[in-house]
Amino acid sequence: MTPKLSVIMTVYNGEAFLQETLDAVFGQTFTDFELVVVNNGCTDGTQAMLDGVTDDRLRVVQNPNGKTFGEGIRVAYENAQAQYLAVQDADDVPLPDRFKLQVAALDCDDLLGLVSSAFEDIDQDGRHLANNFPPTDQAGLIDAIQTHSPMAHSTYMYRKTASDQVGGYPAEYAYGPDFGLVVRLIKADWKIQVLGEILLKLRQHAGQASLASDLGVTRAHDAYHLYSEASELEGASGSARKAGRKNVTKCRVRYGLALIGENRLGKGLSHILKAVLNQPLYSSVYLGYRLGRKLRLVKPAQA
């Protein structure tokens, strides 16, 4: 019998935190779910830990050549069977009622495409860092995503028919497909809801990277193009729209510099020039700031 909820998880060398996450998932008050775990080429003891799980709601999918988060999450998505999908990162901890409350929200509104929640940041030892309360109204969310991703992917639960309508996780993004999914759901007129209650502990630890990371051409590409998509959403306030244009310009400069750093000089300079032409003052100031940082990084130490 097909469960009502598919919980999807990707893991790469996650043995340090995986057991706590599994215990919290299988301890949920809502029980009609399957847990689809994609082993994204783990080389530590993760697979042995998964082999030791006796709960028959677990399904493990091997993805030995997985290189990016985007690849792994799309494999998990393709293997999910239920009408609702919940995302669960392998190092985060869902609170006991998370699935129950989010399923109830989707059950109550057929136009609701995705439901998220507030969340708590914790460190690698589980100590409290901060509480995060994203906007609970759609207008506030549209404003927020002009400049950042306010919702944690591990708080997402969404309707499969809605995500299928927009093509699931965008294949062109290796590191930001979760952000892309939200933008495209909003474009397709699906409602997005954020529950004001904290339903997840989001772990912050070394080795993590996000869309905001300034690491490499691929991440810079994703940030520029995703925020460009977000800037096209209808309903943003004037101030958010202005901030969004600056953010797109900043991301484009970063992308150009990343391309130049990989000796793709022509394309990199083209992006920087277009950013300068679009917002001359802001892009020039930001470009000067980035170049100043680069110069300080390579400047020899003074005797």
DAMO-V193262 format. One record per pair of residues at least 6 apart in sequence whose ideal C-beta (glycine too) atoms are under 8 Angstrom apart, sorted by the first residue. I is the first residue (numbers start at 1). GAP is how many residues later the second one is. Records with the same first field share a line. If there is no record, write none. Layout:
I = GAP, GAP
//
This chain:
2 = 79, 80
3 = 29, 30, 31, 54, 78, 79
4 = 28, 29, 78, 79, 80, 99
5 = 25, 27, 28, 29, 77, 78, 79, 80, 81, 94, 98, 152
6 = 27, 28, 30, 74, 75, 76, 78, 79, 80
7 = 18, 26, 27, 28, 29, 78, 79, 80, 81, 92
8 = 28, 30, 65, 68, 69, 71, 72, 77, 78, 79, 80
9 = 12, 26, 27, 28, 29, 67, 78, 79, 80, 81
10 = 27, 28, 30, 53, 56, 59, 62, 63, 65, 66, 79, 80
11 = 7, 26, 27, 28, 29, 31, 35, 79
12 = 28, 29, 30, 34, 54, 60
13 = 29, 30, 31, 33
14 = 28, 30, 32, 76, 77
15 = 27, 29, 30, 31, 34
16 = 75, 108
17 = 73, 74, 107, 186, 188
18 = 28, 31, 32, 72, 73
19 = 30
20 = 73, 106
21 = 67, 68, 69, 70, 71, 72, 73
22 = 13, 27, 31
24 = 69, 70, 71, 72
25 = 10, 63, 69
26 = 9, 29, 31
27 = 69
28 = 66, 68, 69, 70, 71, 72
29 = 67, 68, 70, 71
30 = 67, 69, 70, 73
33 = 24, 49, 53, 66
34 = 23, 24, 25, 46, 47, 48
35 = 20, 22, 23, 24, 53
36 = 23, 25, 40, 43, 44
37 = 13, 21, 22, 23, 24, 39, 53
38 = 22, 23, 24, 25, 28, 34, 35, 37, 38, 41
39 = 7, 8, 11, 21, 22, 23, 24, 25
40 = 23, 26, 31, 32
41 = 22, 23, 24, 25, 26
47 = 13
50 = 8, 10
59 = 20
61 = 14, 15, 18
63 = 8, 9, 12
66 = 6, 9
68 = 106, 107, 150
69 = 105, 106, 108
70 = 99, 101, 103, 104, 105, 106, 107
71 = 103
73 = 14, 96, 104, 105
74 = 94, 95, 97, 103
77 = 8, 86, 91, 92
78 = 90
80 = 80
82 = 78
83 = 76, 77, 78
84 = 19, 22, 73, 74, 75, 76
85 = 71, 72, 73, 75, 78
86 = 12, 13, 16, 70, 71
87 = 66, 67, 68, 69, 70, 91
88 = 6, 66
89 = 64, 65, 113
91 = 112, 114
92 = 60, 62, 108, 109, 110, 111
93 = 29, 33, 107, 108, 110
94 = 60, 105, 106, 107
95 = 103, 104, 105, 106
97 = 102
98 = 19, 57, 101, 102
99 = 58
101 = 16, 94, 96, 98
102 = 13, 15, 55, 93, 97
103 = 54
105 = 7, 10, 52, 88, 90
106 = 6, 9, 51, 52, 53
109 = 82, 84
111 = 79, 80
112 = 47, 78, 79, 80, 81
113 = 45, 46, 49, 50, 72, 75, 77, 78, 79
114 = 42, 43, 44, 45, 48, 67, 68, 71, 76, 78, 79
115 = 41, 42, 43, 77, 78, 79, 80
116 = 18, 35, 36, 39, 40, 41, 76, 77, 78, 79
117 = 38, 77, 78, 79, 80, 81, 82, 83
118 = 13, 14, 15, 16, 76, 77, 78, 79, 80, 81
119 = 12, 13, 33, 35, 36, 79, 80, 81, 82, 83
120 = 8, 9, 10, 11, 12, 78, 80, 81, 82
121 = 7, 8, 9, 10, 11, 80, 81, 83
122 = 6, 7, 79, 80, 81, 82
123 = 6, 80, 81, 82
124 = 79, 80, 81, 82
126 = 75, 77
129 = 75
131 = 67
132 = 18, 20, 70
133 = 63
134 = 7, 10, 16, 17, 60
135 = 6, 8, 9, 15, 59
136 = 57, 58, 59, 60
138 = 48, 53, 54, 55, 97
139 = 96, 98
141 = 9, 10, 45, 51, 53
142 = 44, 91, 93, 94, 98
143 = 93, 94, 96, 97
144 = 6, 96
145 = 34, 37, 38, 85, 88
146 = 81, 84, 85, 90, 94, 95, 97, 98, 101
147 = 80, 93, 96, 97, 100
148 = 64
149 = 27, 29, 30, 33, 61, 62, 63
151 = 31, 43
152 = 48, 50
153 = 25
154 = 46, 48
155 = 44, 45
156 = 22, 25
158 = 23, 27
159 = 31
162 = 23, 26, 28
163 = 6, 18, 22
165 = 23, 25
166 = 15, 18, 19, 21, 22
167 = 17
168 = 13
169 = 8, 9, 11, 12
170 = 7, 10, 11, 14
171 = 6
172 = 53
173 = 6, 7, 49, 52, 53
174 = 44, 45, 48
175 = 34, 35, 36, 38, 43, 44, 47
176 = 35, 46, 47, 50
179 = 32, 47, 51
180 = 46, 49
182 = 10
183 = 43, 46, 47, 50
184 = 45
185 = 7
186 = 6, 47
187 = 45, 46
209 = 6, 10
211 = 8, 11, 12, 15
212 = 11
213 = 6
214 = 6, 40, 44
216 = 42
217 = 38, 41, 42, 44, 45, 47
219 = 39
220 = 31, 34, 35, 37, 38, 39
221 = 34, 37
223 = 28, 31, 32
224 = 24, 27, 28, 30, 31, 47
227 = 17, 20, 21, 24
228 = 20, 23
230 = 14
231 = 10, 13, 14, 16, 17
236 = 8
245 = 33, 34
246 = 33, 36
249 = 26, 29, 30, 33, 34, 37
250 = 32, 33, 36
252 = 19, 20, 22, 23, 26, 31
253 = 18, 19, 22, 30, 33, 34, 37
254 = 36
255 = 13, 16
256 = 11, 12, 13, 14, 15, 16, 19
257 = 11, 15, 33, 37
258 = 10
259 = 6, 8, 9, 12
260 = 8, 9
261 = 7
272 = 11, 15
275 = 8, 12
276 = 7, 8, 11
//
